[in-house]
């Protein structure tokens, strides 16, 4: 018998053993496999519906604290952002709608965003099980997409599941790595989980091929690395401003008009002059009588002074927040005067005589005056809070043929000599009709500049708000309009505030919104829960004040301090009793009726109401200086005791340089760099691993003094 024949003769005897081994191998590989019903049951409570005013999508819960990952395009813009999610409360799963949601971080390349949602009292979110990063995903493996697609008529088909295969484990699209899957991805699925047959998340559903069925793409969960995520303002500009003038100098390439060193020097000089005068205001607040009703209020000298214009008595008062007294008054005979402050300088423009006057706010002496005639007269003056050397003037020119509104032209006036350099509005994509304009009858604009005097926000009486940047040197010098005017606000007195790079606050009678302009130049606001809220920036700290009537009856106004950009609640309380009688007399509630100002330097909140002759003051109480680990100081070592369950371990997933965790002592440690920018809130993201192996993320917010 040949060897070939011998092998075939012996083969039947080996078959039972081979088949047994093969069956056992298949049994082991499918031991933990779930069908579609099992996967859906395991993952559905970790899948959320993400809604904005412009649409909806899906998201995946990452932590019991409310960290959620979704696609960035789902929350851009994030007007009226809210989620619908299952939460665990007293051992029961409860479906709930949550409106306290913010965009915490974004990915610099992938279409991803991390949201922070606040669970109801006593409840926690239900995190999804993420596939281990080192676990291979195989082509041909079963996969499932769970999410909230849009059905007929736009109705949300919440928590739907589709089934398919992993078509390719690594497909390059626009130089980024994706999973290709055959499971259907439909509008509304974006940001939702793609799972394997064990109910583990292997990817985030992102997009599908147009006009092709069964060709979808998901961002692999192996690429979901928390350390890679950044603040919205740090997302590359060409990504963030797609379709806008992202390549224009003055938008992507302009340096601040004055350097950071100069701004720091201006701030330090103000601190040195005013801090020794600082007198605490009692918790119950104080009321300071005013000589007349206040018509306009500006912050000056790095947040240590208020400049108050009293048109009815032809006077400008300079109020010292350190000692809560007037430093003095400046005569101003023109009731239509325009004023601007930068550093310790006050500039006054008198329309009746076209005269410019400059005053030193610490001595109240007039340092220079000069007639300056520009066009049909100046309509707006703006200076950066820490820029004492450059003044932006906008002046009116005659309306063009067939136009009712006057066009505006910019000019830069340098101090102390008041030299004028006329500039032009520029844009490579927008037409002149998109440039700033105003009704011929309008006497003034409302607006503001960033601290350096480089970026400007401006609103007219028709509720159009522009954002533009200054470039004052070189061949490309000009004022660059970055996008078409936002005009979605109804009512009057829309007041813009620039909070920091890429963020703007707009406040009107009917809507207050935070615009995260670093991600979208369309309306990217987050309207408050109440339309009668009044918001303003905290000068000297990256935060805003939310001042609104409470839901209780009688409606006692509340003060809420929210960090920027995360809108974390740093402090919340009702207004002092000394204020309540005055505020009860306010018939309406909004921009123009109630005006507030907050200064971290003086740790004060100031408020005045239209037509009233009193200034209301109260402590800001931004930071509890007595609580250990409550805040960090520049150049010092910071320590905070962490709270997480016994037997669990913690690792730093994301945080500033030189920050570490002493896991044995449960202490977060940070050697705060001496060059770190002060008056901001730093965020650390911790990865908590529990004894049973599951993980969750925990946030730590650290104010820097």
C-alpha positions as CSV (number, residue, x, y, z in Angstrom):
1,X,0.0,0.0,0.0
2,X,1.4,3.4,-0.9
3,X,2.1,6.0,1.7
4,X,-0.7,8.1,0.1
5,X,-3.2,5.2,0.5
6,X,-2.0,4.6,4.1
7,X,-2.7,8.3,5.0
8,X,-6.2,8.1,3.6
9,X,-6.9,4.8,5.3
10,X,-6.0,6.2,8.7
11,X,-7.9,9.5,8.1
12,X,-11.4,8.3,9.1
13,X,-10.1,7.2,12.5
14,X,-8.9,10.7,13.2
15,X,-12.1,12.5,12.1
16,X,-14.0,12.2,15.4
17,X,-11.2,13.8,17.3
18,X,-10.8,16.6,14.8
19,X,-14.5,17.4,14.8
20,X,-14.5,17.4,18.6
21,X,-11.7,19.8,18.8
22,X,-13.2,22.1,16.1
23,X,-16.6,22.0,17.9
24,X,-15.0,22.8,21.3
25,X,-13.1,25.7,19.7
26,X,-16.3,27.1,18.1
27,X,-18.2,26.7,21.4
28,X,-15.5,28.6,23.3
29,X,-15.4,31.5,20.8
30,X,-19.2,31.9,21.0
31,X,-19.6,31.3,24.7
32,X,-20.0,35.1,25.5
33,X,-21.5,36.1,22.1
34,X,-24.8,37.9,22.3
35,X,-27.5,38.2,19.6
36,X,-29.0,41.5,18.6
37,X,-31.5,41.4,21.4
38,X,-28.8,40.8,24.0
39,X,-26.5,43.6,22.6
40,X,-29.4,46.0,22.6
41,X,-30.4,45.2,26.2
42,X,-26.8,45.7,27.4
43,X,-26.1,48.9,25.6
44,X,-29.4,50.8,25.3
45,X,-29.1,52.5,28.7
46,X,-25.6,53.8,27.9
47,X,-26.9,55.4,24.6
48,X,-28.3,58.9,24.8
49,X,-30.3,61.1,22.5
50,X,-28.4,64.4,22.0
51,X,-30.6,67.4,20.9
52,X,-29.9,71.0,19.9
53,X,-32.2,73.6,18.4
54,X,-31.1,72.6,14.9
55,X,-31.2,68.8,15.1
56,X,-30.3,65.7,17.0
57,X,-27.9,62.8,17.2
58,X,-26.7,60.1,19.6
59,X,-24.0,59.7,22.2
60,X,-22.3,57.2,24.4
61,X,-22.0,57.5,28.2
62,X,-18.4,57.2,29.3
63,X,-18.8,57.7,33.1
64,X,-21.3,57.7,35.9
65,X,-20.5,61.4,36.4
66,X,-22.0,62.2,33.0
67,X,-19.1,62.3,30.5
68,X,-20.5,61.5,27.1
69,X,-18.8,61.2,23.7
70,X,-20.6,62.2,20.5
71,X,-19.8,63.6,17.1
72,X,-18.8,67.2,17.1
73,X,-21.1,68.0,14.2
74,X,-24.0,66.9,16.4
75,X,-23.4,69.7,18.9
76,X,-22.3,72.4,16.4
77,X,-23.9,74.7,17.0
78,X,-24.9,73.8,20.5
79,X,-28.0,76.1,20.8
80,X,-30.4,74.7,23.5
81,X,-28.2,71.6,24.0
82,X,-29.9,68.8,26.0
83,X,-29.8,65.0,26.3
84,X,-32.3,62.3,27.0
85,X,-30.7,59.5,29.0
86,X,-31.3,56.7,31.4
87,X,-30.0,57.3,34.9
88,X,-29.8,55.0,37.9
89,X,-31.6,56.2,41.0
90,X,-32.1,54.1,44.1
91,X,-31.5,50.9,42.1
92,X,-34.0,51.8,39.4
93,X,-33.4,53.0,35.8
94,X,-35.2,56.2,35.1
95,X,-35.5,58.0,31.7
96,X,-34.9,61.7,32.1
97,X,-34.2,64.9,30.1
98,X,-31.2,66.8,31.1
99,X,-30.5,70.4,30.1
100,X,-27.4,71.1,32.2
101,X,-25.0,69.9,29.4
102,X,-21.9,71.6,28.1
103,X,-19.3,70.8,25.5
104,X,-16.2,70.0,27.6
105,X,-13.5,69.0,25.1
106,X,-13.2,68.4,21.3
107,X,-10.8,66.3,19.3
108,X,-8.3,68.2,17.2
109,X,-8.7,65.9,14.1
110,X,-11.6,63.5,14.5
111,X,-15.3,64.6,14.5
112,X,-15.6,64.0,18.2
113,X,-16.7,66.0,21.3
114,X,-16.8,65.2,25.0
115,X,-19.9,66.5,26.8
116,X,-20.4,67.0,30.5
117,X,-24.0,66.4,31.7
118,X,-25.2,66.9,35.2
119,X,-27.4,64.1,36.6
120,X,-30.4,64.8,38.8
121,X,-29.8,64.8,42.5
122,X,-29.1,61.3,43.8
123,X,-28.8,59.8,40.3
124,X,-25.9,58.6,38.2
125,X,-25.4,57.7,34.5
126,X,-24.9,54.2,33.2
127,X,-21.5,53.9,31.4
128,X,-21.0,51.8,28.4
129,X,-18.5,48.9,28.3
130,X,-15.6,50.0,26.0
131,X,-13.7,47.3,24.1
132,X,-10.1,47.0,25.5
133,X,-7.8,49.1,23.3
134,X,-5.5,46.1,22.6
135,X,-8.4,43.8,21.6
136,X,-8.3,43.2,17.9
137,X,-11.4,43.8,15.7
138,X,-11.7,41.3,12.9
139,X,-13.0,41.8,9.4
140,X,-16.2,39.8,9.0
141,X,-17.1,40.1,12.7
142,X,-20.7,40.8,13.6
143,X,-21.4,44.4,14.6
144,X,-24.3,46.5,15.7
145,X,-25.2,50.2,15.5
146,X,-27.5,51.7,18.2
147,X,-28.8,55.2,18.1
148,X,-31.7,57.6,17.3
149,X,-32.2,57.9,13.6
150,X,-34.7,60.3,12.1
151,X,-37.9,58.7,10.7
152,X,-40.7,60.0,8.5
153,X,-41.5,63.7,9.1
154,X,-38.3,64.1,11.1
155,X,-39.7,62.1,14.0
156,X,-36.9,60.6,16.2
157,X,-36.9,56.8,16.2
158,X,-35.3,56.6,19.5
159,X,-33.1,53.7,20.4
160,X,-33.1,51.7,17.2
161,X,-30.6,49.0,16.3
162,X,-29.1,47.8,13.0
163,X,-26.9,44.8,12.4
164,X,-24.1,44.1,10.0
165,X,-20.4,43.1,9.6
166,X,-17.1,44.8,10.0
167,X,-16.2,45.3,6.4
168,X,-12.7,46.6,7.0
169,X,-10.8,47.2,10.3
170,X,-8.8,50.1,9.0
171,X,-10.0,52.3,6.2
172,X,-8.2,55.7,5.6
173,X,-10.6,58.6,4.8
174,X,-9.0,62.0,4.5
175,X,-5.9,60.7,6.2
176,X,-7.8,59.5,9.3
177,X,-8.4,55.9,10.4
178,X,-11.9,54.5,10.4
179,X,-13.8,51.2,10.7
180,X,-15.9,50.4,7.7
181,X,-19.1,48.6,8.5
182,X,-22.1,47.3,6.7
183,X,-24.6,48.0,9.5
184,X,-26.8,50.9,8.5
185,X,-25.8,54.4,9.8
186,X,-28.7,56.9,9.3
187,X,-29.1,60.6,10.1
188,X,-29.5,60.7,13.9
189,X,-27.1,57.7,14.5
190,X,-24.1,60.0,14.4
191,X,-22.2,59.9,17.7
192,X,-23.8,56.6,18.8
193,X,-22.1,53.3,19.6
194,X,-20.9,50.6,17.2
195,X,-20.7,47.4,19.3
196,X,-19.3,43.9,18.9
197,X,-21.2,40.7,19.8
198,X,-20.3,41.1,23.4
199,X,-21.9,44.5,23.8
200,X,-18.6,46.3,23.9
201,X,-18.2,49.6,22.1
202,X,-15.7,49.3,19.3
203,X,-16.4,52.6,17.5
204,X,-18.5,55.8,17.2
205,X,-20.9,55.9,14.3
206,X,-19.9,59.0,12.2
207,X,-21.0,59.0,8.5
208,X,-21.9,56.8,5.6
209,X,-21.1,56.8,1.9
210,X,-23.6,58.8,-0.2
211,X,-25.7,56.8,-2.7
212,X,-24.2,53.5,-1.4
213,X,-25.9,51.1,0.8
214,X,-24.1,49.2,3.6
215,X,-21.0,51.4,3.5
216,X,-20.7,53.2,6.8
217,X,-17.8,54.5,8.8
218,X,-17.1,54.7,12.5
219,X,-14.2,56.2,14.5
220,X,-12.5,53.2,16.2
221,X,-12.8,53.3,20.0
222,X,-9.0,52.4,20.1
223,X,-8.5,56.0,18.9
224,X,-10.6,57.5,21.6
225,X,-7.7,58.7,23.8
226,X,-8.7,61.3,26.4
227,X,-5.3,63.0,26.4
228,X,-5.8,63.9,22.7
229,X,-8.9,66.0,23.4
230,X,-8.5,69.8,23.7
231,X,-10.5,72.9,24.6
232,X,-12.6,74.2,21.7
233,X,-10.5,77.3,21.3
234,X,-7.5,75.1,20.6
235,X,-9.0,73.2,17.8
236,X,-7.1,74.0,14.6
237,X,-8.6,77.1,13.0
238,X,-8.8,75.7,9.5
239,X,-10.9,72.8,10.9
240,X,-13.0,75.1,13.1
241,X,-13.7,77.8,10.7
242,X,-14.4,75.7,7.6
243,X,-16.0,77.8,4.9
244,X,-15.0,81.1,6.5
245,X,-12.1,83.5,6.2
246,X,-9.7,81.2,8.1
247,X,-6.7,82.1,6.0
248,X,-7.1,85.9,6.4
249,X,-4.4,87.7,8.4
250,X,-6.1,89.2,11.4
251,X,-8.2,86.1,11.8
252,X,-5.7,83.3,11.9
253,X,-2.4,85.1,11.8
254,X,-2.6,88.4,13.8
255,X,-0.5,88.9,16.8
256,X,-2.2,90.9,19.7
257,X,-1.8,94.6,19.2
258,X,0.1,94.7,22.5
259,X,2.2,91.9,24.0
260,X,1.3,89.7,27.0
261,X,4.2,91.3,28.9
262,X,2.7,94.8,28.4
263,X,-0.7,93.6,29.5
264,X,0.8,91.9,32.6
265,X,2.6,95.1,33.5
266,X,-0.6,97.1,33.2
267,X,-2.3,94.6,35.5
268,X,0.5,94.5,38.0
269,X,0.6,98.3,38.3
270,X,-3.1,98.5,38.9
271,X,-2.9,95.8,41.6
272,X,0.0,97.6,43.3
273,X,-2.0,100.9,43.4
274,X,-5.4,99.6,44.5
275,X,-4.9,96.4,46.5
276,X,-3.6,98.3,49.6
277,X,-6.9,100.3,49.5
278,X,-9.0,97.1,49.4
279,X,-11.8,97.1,52.0
280,X,-14.1,94.0,52.3
281,X,-17.8,94.5,51.6
282,X,-20.1,92.7,54.2
283,X,-22.0,89.6,53.1
284,X,-25.3,91.4,53.4
285,X,-24.1,93.9,50.7
286,X,-24.2,97.7,50.6
287,X,-26.0,100.4,48.7
288,X,-24.0,103.4,47.5
289,X,-26.0,106.5,46.6
290,X,-25.4,108.0,43.2
291,X,-25.6,111.7,42.2
292,X,-28.0,110.8,39.4
293,X,-29.2,107.9,37.3
294,X,-26.4,106.0,35.6
295,X,-26.5,106.0,31.8
296,X,-23.4,103.9,31.1
297,X,-20.9,101.9,33.1
298,X,-17.5,100.7,32.1
299,X,-14.8,98.8,33.9
300,X,-11.3,100.3,34.1
301,X,-7.9,99.7,35.6
302,X,-7.9,95.9,35.4
303,X,-11.2,95.7,37.2
304,X,-10.4,98.0,40.1
305,X,-12.5,101.0,38.9
306,X,-15.9,101.8,37.4
307,X,-16.4,104.7,35.0
308,X,-20.0,105.9,35.3
309,X,-21.6,108.4,32.9
310,X,-24.3,110.6,34.3
311,X,-25.8,112.4,31.2
312,X,-28.4,114.3,33.2
313,X,-25.8,116.2,35.3
314,X,-23.1,116.4,32.5
315,X,-20.6,114.4,34.6
316,X,-18.5,111.2,34.5
317,X,-17.8,109.6,37.9
318,X,-14.8,107.4,38.6
319,X,-15.7,104.9,41.3
320,X,-13.1,103.0,43.3
321,X,-14.1,99.4,43.9
322,X,-11.3,98.8,46.3
323,X,-12.6,101.3,48.9
324,X,-16.2,101.6,47.5
325,X,-15.9,105.4,47.1
326,X,-15.8,107.9,44.3
327,X,-12.2,109.0,43.3
328,X,-13.7,112.0,41.7
329,X,-15.8,113.4,38.8
330,X,-15.0,114.7,35.3
331,X,-17.1,117.4,33.7
332,X,-18.7,116.2,30.4
333,X,-21.1,118.8,28.9
334,X,-22.1,116.7,25.9
335,X,-25.0,114.3,26.8
336,X,-24.1,112.2,23.7
337,X,-20.5,111.7,24.6
338,X,-18.8,108.5,23.8
339,X,-16.4,107.0,26.3
340,X,-13.8,104.2,26.3
341,X,-11.3,102.8,28.9
342,X,-8.0,101.0,28.5
343,X,-5.7,100.3,31.4
344,X,-5.7,103.5,33.5
345,X,-6.7,105.7,30.6
346,X,-10.2,107.2,29.9
347,X,-11.0,108.6,26.4
348,X,-14.0,110.9,25.9
349,X,-15.3,112.0,22.5
350,X,-17.6,115.0,22.4
351,X,-19.7,114.8,19.2
352,X,-20.8,118.4,19.3
353,X,-17.2,119.7,18.9
354,X,-15.5,116.6,17.5
355,X,-13.1,116.9,20.5
356,X,-11.1,113.9,21.9
357,X,-10.0,114.1,25.5
358,X,-7.8,111.7,27.4
359,X,-7.7,111.4,31.2
360,X,-5.5,109.5,33.7
361,X,-7.9,107.6,35.9
362,X,-5.6,107.5,38.9
363,X,-4.9,111.3,39.0
364,X,-8.1,112.3,37.1
365,X,-5.9,114.8,35.2
366,X,-6.6,115.6,31.5
367,X,-3.4,114.5,29.7
368,X,-4.2,115.6,26.2
369,X,-7.1,117.0,24.0
370,X,-7.4,117.3,20.3
371,X,-10.0,117.9,17.7
372,X,-10.5,114.8,15.5
373,X,-12.9,115.0,12.6
374,X,-13.7,111.7,10.9
375,X,-16.4,111.4,8.3
376,X,-19.9,112.3,9.7
377,X,-18.7,111.8,13.3
378,X,-17.6,108.8,15.4
379,X,-20.3,106.2,16.4
380,X,-18.2,103.9,18.5
381,X,-15.0,103.9,20.6
382,X,-13.4,100.7,21.9
383,X,-10.2,99.9,23.8
384,X,-8.9,96.7,25.2
385,X,-9.1,96.5,29.0
386,X,-5.4,96.1,29.3
387,X,-4.4,98.1,26.2
388,X,-3.7,101.8,27.1
389,X,-2.2,102.8,23.8
390,X,-4.6,102.0,20.9
391,X,-8.2,103.2,20.4
392,X,-10.5,101.8,17.7
393,X,-12.9,104.5,16.3
394,X,-15.8,103.7,14.0
395,X,-17.1,106.7,12.1
396,X,-20.1,107.2,9.8
397,X,-20.0,107.8,6.1
398,X,-22.9,108.9,3.8
399,X,-25.2,106.0,2.8
400,X,-24.5,104.6,-0.7
401,X,-26.9,104.9,-3.6
402,X,-30.1,103.1,-2.7
403,X,-29.0,102.5,0.9
404,X,-30.8,103.8,4.0
405,X,-28.1,102.9,6.5
406,X,-24.8,104.7,7.0
407,X,-21.7,102.8,6.3
408,X,-19.0,102.7,9.0
409,X,-15.3,103.0,8.5
410,X,-12.6,102.1,11.1
411,X,-9.6,104.1,12.3
412,X,-6.9,103.5,14.9
413,X,-6.0,106.4,17.2
414,X,-2.8,105.9,19.1
415,X,-2.2,107.4,22.6
416,X,-0.9,109.6,24.0
417,X,-0.6,111.8,20.9
418,X,-4.0,110.9,19.4
419,X,-2.5,110.2,15.9
420,X,-5.1,108.9,13.5
421,X,-4.6,106.0,11.0
422,X,-7.6,105.4,8.8
423,X,-8.1,101.7,7.9
424,X,-10.6,99.7,5.8
425,X,-12.9,96.8,6.5
426,X,-11.7,93.8,4.6
427,X,-12.8,90.2,3.7
428,X,-11.9,87.8,0.9
429,X,-15.3,86.2,1.0
430,X,-17.9,88.7,2.3
431,X,-19.4,91.6,0.4
432,X,-19.6,95.2,1.6
433,X,-23.2,94.7,2.6
434,X,-21.9,92.4,5.3
435,X,-19.7,95.0,6.8
436,X,-20.8,97.1,9.8
437,X,-23.5,99.6,9.1
438,X,-26.2,101.4,11.1
439,X,-29.3,103.5,10.8
440,X,-28.3,107.2,10.1
441,X,-30.2,108.1,13.3
442,X,-28.1,105.8,15.5
443,X,-25.8,107.8,17.8
444,X,-23.8,105.0,19.4
445,X,-23.0,101.3,19.2
446,X,-22.6,98.8,22.0
447,X,-19.6,96.5,22.0
448,X,-16.3,95.5,23.5
449,X,-12.8,94.4,22.7
450,X,-10.6,91.7,24.1
451,X,-8.0,92.6,26.7
452,X,-5.3,93.2,24.1
453,X,-7.5,95.4,21.8
454,X,-7.2,93.0,18.9
455,X,-10.6,91.4,18.5
456,X,-13.9,93.4,18.5
457,X,-17.5,92.6,18.9
458,X,-20.1,95.3,17.9
459,X,-23.9,95.5,17.8
460,X,-26.2,98.1,16.3
461,X,-29.8,99.1,17.0
462,X,-31.0,96.6,14.4
463,X,-29.6,93.7,16.5
464,X,-26.8,92.9,14.1
465,X,-23.6,91.8,15.8
466,X,-20.2,91.7,14.1
467,X,-17.0,90.1,15.1
468,X,-13.7,91.3,13.5
469,X,-10.0,91.6,14.2
470,X,-7.5,94.3,13.8
471,X,-4.2,94.1,11.9
472,X,-2.4,97.4,12.3
473,X,1.0,96.7,10.7
474,X,2.3,95.5,7.4
475,X,0.9,95.3,3.9
476,X,-2.3,93.5,5.0
477,X,-3.2,96.0,7.7
478,X,-6.9,96.5,8.1
479,X,-10.0,95.4,10.1
480,X,-11.0,91.9,9.0
481,X,-14.7,91.0,9.3
482,X,-14.6,87.3,10.2
483,X,-18.2,86.3,9.4
484,X,-21.6,87.7,8.4
485,X,-23.4,89.6,11.1
486,X,-25.5,87.6,13.5
487,X,-29.0,89.0,13.6
488,X,-31.1,86.3,15.1
489,X,-31.8,88.3,18.3
490,X,-35.1,90.1,18.8
491,X,-35.6,93.0,21.1
492,X,-33.2,95.9,21.8
493,X,-29.9,96.6,23.5
494,X,-28.0,93.4,22.5
495,X,-24.8,93.7,24.4
496,X,-21.8,91.6,23.3
497,X,-18.9,90.7,25.6
498,X,-15.7,89.0,24.5
499,X,-14.7,86.5,27.2
500,X,-11.5,85.2,25.9
501,X,-10.0,83.9,22.6
502,X,-12.9,82.5,20.5
503,X,-15.7,83.0,22.9
504,X,-18.4,85.7,23.0
505,X,-21.4,86.4,25.2
506,X,-24.4,88.0,23.7
507,X,-27.2,89.4,26.0
508,X,-30.5,90.9,24.9
509,X,-34.0,91.3,26.5
510,X,-35.2,88.0,25.0
511,X,-32.1,85.8,24.8
512,X,-28.8,85.4,26.4
513,X,-26.3,83.0,24.7
514,X,-22.8,81.9,25.0
515,X,-21.1,81.7,21.6
516,X,-18.3,79.2,21.3
517,X,-16.9,80.9,18.2
518,X,-13.8,78.7,18.1
519,X,-15.9,75.9,16.7
520,X,-18.6,77.6,14.6
521,X,-19.1,81.2,13.5
522,X,-22.8,80.6,13.1
523,X,-24.9,80.9,16.2
524,X,-23.4,78.5,18.6
525,X,-25.1,79.7,21.7
526,X,-26.4,78.1,24.8
527,X,-29.6,80.0,25.8
528,X,-30.2,80.2,29.5
529,X,-33.2,78.4,31.0
530,X,-34.9,81.7,31.6
531,X,-35.3,84.5,29.1
532,X,-35.1,87.2,31.8
533,X,-31.5,86.3,32.8
534,X,-28.8,89.0,32.8
535,X,-25.2,87.8,32.1
536,X,-21.9,89.6,32.2
537,X,-18.2,88.6,32.3
538,X,-16.1,88.4,35.5
539,X,-13.3,90.9,34.9
540,X,-10.0,89.3,35.9
541,X,-11.2,85.7,35.8
542,X,-12.4,83.3,33.2
543,X,-16.0,83.1,34.3
544,X,-19.4,84.7,33.8
545,X,-22.2,85.9,36.1
546,X,-25.7,84.5,35.6
547,X,-28.1,86.9,37.3
548,X,-31.7,85.8,37.1
549,X,-35.0,85.6,39.0
550,X,-35.4,82.3,40.8
551,X,-38.3,79.9,40.1
552,X,-39.5,80.2,43.7
553,X,-42.3,82.5,44.7
554,X,-41.7,85.3,45.5
555,X,-39.0,85.3,42.8
556,X,-35.8,86.3,44.7
557,X,-33.0,86.9,42.2
558,X,-30.1,84.5,42.2
559,X,-26.4,85.0,41.5
560,X,-24.5,82.1,39.7
561,X,-20.8,82.2,38.8
562,X,-20.0,79.9,35.8
563,X,-16.5,79.0,34.7
564,X,-15.4,79.4,31.1
565,X,-15.5,77.4,29.0
566,X,-17.1,74.5,30.9
567,X,-19.8,76.6,32.5
568,X,-19.2,74.8,35.8
569,X,-21.0,76.3,38.7
570,X,-18.4,77.9,41.0
571,X,-20.8,79.7,43.3
572,X,-24.5,80.1,43.5
573,X,-26.6,82.1,46.1
574,X,-29.6,84.5,46.4
575,X,-28.9,88.2,46.2
576,X,-28.3,90.0,49.6
577,X,-31.5,91.3,51.3
578,X,-30.2,94.8,50.9
579,X,-30.7,94.4,47.2
580,X,-34.0,92.8,47.1
581,X,-36.2,95.8,47.7
582,X,-34.6,97.7,44.8
583,X,-34.8,94.7,42.5
584,X,-38.5,94.1,43.3
585,X,-39.3,97.4,41.7
586,X,-37.9,96.4,38.3
587,X,-40.9,95.9,36.1
588,X,-39.0,94.0,33.4
589,X,-35.8,92.1,33.6
590,X,-33.1,91.9,31.0
591,X,-30.3,93.8,29.2
592,X,-30.9,97.6,29.7
593,X,-33.2,97.1,32.7
594,X,-30.7,95.6,35.0
595,X,-26.9,95.9,34.5
596,X,-24.3,93.9,36.4
597,X,-20.5,94.0,36.6
598,X,-18.2,91.6,38.4
599,X,-14.6,92.1,39.3
600,X,-12.4,89.2,40.5
601,X,-9.7,91.8,41.5
602,X,-12.0,93.6,44.0
603,X,-14.0,90.4,44.6
604,X,-17.1,92.5,44.1
605,X,-20.4,92.3,42.2
606,X,-22.0,95.6,41.2
607,X,-25.5,96.2,40.0
608,X,-27.7,99.1,38.9
609,X,-31.2,99.4,37.5
610,X,-32.5,101.7,34.9
611,X,-33.4,105.1,36.3
612,X,-32.3,104.3,39.8
613,X,-29.8,106.5,41.7
614,X,-28.2,103.7,43.7
615,X,-25.3,101.3,43.1
616,X,-25.7,97.9,44.7
617,X,-22.5,96.1,45.8
618,X,-22.0,92.6,47.2
619,X,-19.0,90.2,47.7
620,X,-18.4,88.0,44.6
621,X,-17.1,85.1,46.8
622,X,-15.6,83.5,43.7
623,X,-13.2,81.3,45.6
624,X,-13.3,79.9,49.2
625,X,-9.9,81.0,50.3
626,X,-10.1,79.0,53.5
627,X,-10.8,75.5,52.1
628,X,-7.7,73.4,51.5
629,X,-7.2,72.4,47.9
630,X,-9.9,74.8,46.7
631,X,-7.6,76.8,44.5
632,X,-4.1,76.8,43.1
633,X,-1.5,79.6,43.2
634,X,0.9,80.4,40.4
635,X,4.4,79.1,41.3
636,X,3.2,77.1,44.3
637,X,2.6,73.4,44.9
638,X,-1.1,72.4,44.8
639,X,-2.6,69.4,46.5
640,X,-6.1,68.1,46.7
641,X,-7.5,64.9,48.4
642,X,-9.4,62.9,45.9
643,X,-12.6,61.0,46.5
644,X,-13.2,57.6,44.8
645,X,-14.3,54.2,46.2
646,X,-12.0,52.0,48.3
647,X,-10.2,49.3,46.2
648,X,-10.3,51.5,43.1
649,X,-7.3,53.1,41.5
650,X,-6.9,56.4,39.7
651,X,-4.7,57.6,36.8
652,X,-4.4,61.0,35.2
653,X,-6.1,60.7,31.8
654,X,-5.7,64.4,30.9
655,X,-4.3,67.4,32.7
656,X,-1.7,70.1,32.7
657,X,2.0,69.4,32.7
658,X,3.7,68.6,36.0
659,X,0.4,67.2,37.4
660,X,0.6,63.8,39.1
661,X,-1.5,61.5,41.3
662,X,-0.3,59.8,44.5
663,X,-2.6,56.8,44.1
664,X,-1.7,55.4,47.6
665,X,-2.6,58.6,49.4
666,X,-5.4,59.6,46.9
667,X,-3.8,63.0,46.4
668,X,-3.7,65.1,43.2
669,X,-0.5,67.0,43.1
670,X,0.6,69.8,40.8
671,X,3.6,72.1,40.7
672,X,1.9,75.2,39.2
673,X,4.2,76.8,36.6
674,X,5.3,80.3,37.5
675,X,4.4,81.5,34.0
676,X,0.9,80.1,34.0
677,X,-1.9,82.6,33.2
678,X,-3.7,83.6,36.4
679,X,-7.5,83.8,37.0
680,X,-8.6,80.7,35.1
681,X,-10.1,77.3,35.8
682,X,-7.9,74.3,35.0
683,X,-9.5,70.9,34.4
684,X,-8.0,67.5,35.2
685,X,-9.6,64.3,33.9
686,X,-9.1,61.1,36.0
687,X,-9.6,57.6,34.9
688,X,-10.9,55.5,37.8
689,X,-10.6,51.7,37.6
690,X,-12.8,49.7,39.9
691,X,-12.1,46.3,41.5
692,X,-14.4,44.5,39.0
693,X,-12.4,46.0,36.1
694,X,-14.8,48.6,34.8
695,X,-13.7,52.2,34.4
696,X,-15.1,55.6,34.6
697,X,-13.9,59.2,34.3
698,X,-13.9,61.8,37.0
699,X,-13.5,65.6,36.6
700,X,-11.6,67.9,38.9
701,X,-11.9,71.7,38.4
702,X,-9.1,73.8,39.9
703,X,-9.3,77.6,40.0
704,X,-5.9,79.3,39.6
705,X,-5.6,82.4,41.8
